[in-house]
């Protein structure tokens, strides 16, 4: 029996999908026994797109019977990184034989005063609650 193939097409944008992100690094990977294995690595074009990625997928016959030996799809991960944006990971994207999975990845810009991974986290702070932002140095010293 011929190997089964499915596809992933990745689109990288920002501003709620309004603007393409040119030159973003996109990695398509799959969890295997030896860890997360990168299958494709791309750089997005002027439209924020990657080429269509052909990927091994589960046997089509798995979807034709309730007594199938396994799932009728194969799971892949997509990671996107671009300078000036927070990295983004989408896990467990199902790829079906003969089907193109379109994966939009909308990046969030870093703020002018932050770097990736340095924003402060304030636990137990309800949204829009006044006074829950980062603590100033003076407040931290209890002055």
Rosetta blueprint (number, residue, H / E / L):
1 X L
2 X L
3 X L
4 X L
5 X E
6 X E
7 X E
8 X E
9 X E
10 X E
11 X E
12 X E
13 X E
14 X E
15 X L
16 X L
17 X L
18 X L
19 X E
20 X E
21 X L
22 X L
23 X L
24 X L
25 X E
26 X E
27 X E
28 X E
29 X E
30 X E
31 X E
32 X E
33 X L
34 X L
35 X E
36 X E
37 X E
38 X E
39 X E
40 X E
41 X E
42 X E
43 X E
44 X L
45 X L
46 X L
47 X L
48 X L
49 X E
50 X L
51 X L
52 X L
53 X E
54 X E
55 X E
56 X E
57 X L
58 X L
59 X L
60 X H
61 X H
62 X H
63 X H
64 X L
65 X L
66 X L
67 X L
68 X L
69 X L
70 X L
71 X L
72 X L
73 X L
74 X E
75 X E
76 X E
77 X E
78 X E
79 X E
80 X E
81 X E
82 X L
83 X L
84 X L
85 X E
86 X L
87 X L
88 X E
89 X E
90 X E
91 X E
92 X E
93 X E
94 X E
95 X E
96 X L
97 X L
98 X L
99 X L
100 X E
101 X E
102 X E
103 X E
104 X E
105 X E
106 X E
107 X E
108 X L
109 X E
110 X L
111 X L
112 X L
113 X L
114 X L
115 X L
116 X L
117 X L
118 X L
119 X L
120 X L
121 X L
122 X L
123 X L
124 X L
125 X L
126 X L
127 X L
128 X L
129 X L
130 X L
131 X L
132 X L
133 X L
134 X L
135 X L
136 X L
137 X H
138 X H
139 X H
140 X H
141 X L
142 X L
143 X L
